[in-house]
Amino acid sequence: MNFFKEAPISVTVCDKDGKILDMNDKSISTFTKDGKSLVGNSLLDCHPEPARTKLLGLLENHNVNVYTIEKNGIKKMIYQMPWYENGDFGGYIELSMEIPFEMPHYVRQPKQ
């Protein structure tokens, strides 16, 4: 069962070389004009500079990358994280979700 197929966030998965392995429905509609999946394509071909260089660094160093963007009046949080299989680096998972411009922030304190 694919829990993310119809989720309201974009989920894109690539291998260790940046080749797209999977995209959910929201990812496909977000990143393509014709609604066709980009599975099998290289993420490197989809990113202009300086994002391409940043992506190369992530693939080399396996860091988590988190940031927000605003485009066409919509604010999104982008969370890019490495995935592993049996301890070996497999590639990246990117979650892209729309977020409000103003949102609550809570600081949770441990119970005394």
N, C-alpha and C positions, 0 to 999 in steps of 0.2 A: 504494500500500500504506500502510495506517495502522498504524504501528508501536506507537502508544500505545493502540489500541482496547481491548486486553485486558491492558494493563500493570497491575501491582498498585499503582499510584499514581493519584491523581485528576489529570486534566488538563482544565482548563477554559479556553476562549479566548473573549475578548470583543472587540468593535470599539472604536473611539475614543470612542463614546458610552456604553459599558457594556452594549451588547446582546450576549447570549451567542450566539456563532457556532458553537461546537462543544464537545462534552463526550464524554470517553471513557466506557467502561462503568463504571469505578470511580467516576468523578465523578457519573454518573447515580445509581448506587446510594447514594452518600454523601449527596447533596444533595436527593434526592426520596424521598418515602414510597411512592409508587405505581410507581416504576420508569420513569416517563415523563421524557423529556428536557426540559430547560428552554430548549433552543435557541429563540431568538427573543424570550425574555423579557429584561428589564433586570436587571442585577445590582443596581442601585440599589434595586429593589423587594424584593430578597432579603436586604438587609442593614439591620439596625436601627442606630440611633445607638449609639456614635460611629463604628462601622465604615463607615456610609454616607458620613459626612464625610471619612473617611480615603480611601475609594475615589474620591470626587470630586477630592480633592487629587492622587491618583495619576494620574487621567485628565487632569488639567490640567498636571501637572509632569513626568510620564513617569519617575518615580523607580523604582528597584528597592526592593521591600519584602520583608524576610525576618524571620520570627519563628517561635517554637514555641508550641504550645498543648497543653493536656491536657484531654480530655473523655472521660467514661465510662471512666477508667482507661487511656486510650490517648494516647500522646504523639505529636504530629505536627510536622513542619517544613513551614511554608508558604513558598513562594518565588513571589513575584509579580513578573513582569518585563515591560517593554514589548516589543512586537514592531513591526517596521518593514517596509515594502515600498517598495523603491526610495528609501530614506532618509526616507520619510514615516511618521509615527506611525500605526500601525494599530489599536492597542488593547493588551490585556494577555493574557499566558498565566500561569495559576496552576498550580503543581505542589504537590500536597499529599500527603505521604508519611508513613506510620507509621515512627517511629524508636524505638529502645530508650531507656529512662530513663537507663541507663548505657551509654556506648559509648566505644571507644578514640578517641583523638585523636593524630594523628601530625604531627610537624613535619618536613618534608622539607628537607634542606639540599642546596644545589648541590654537585656533586662538585668537589673541589679540583684 
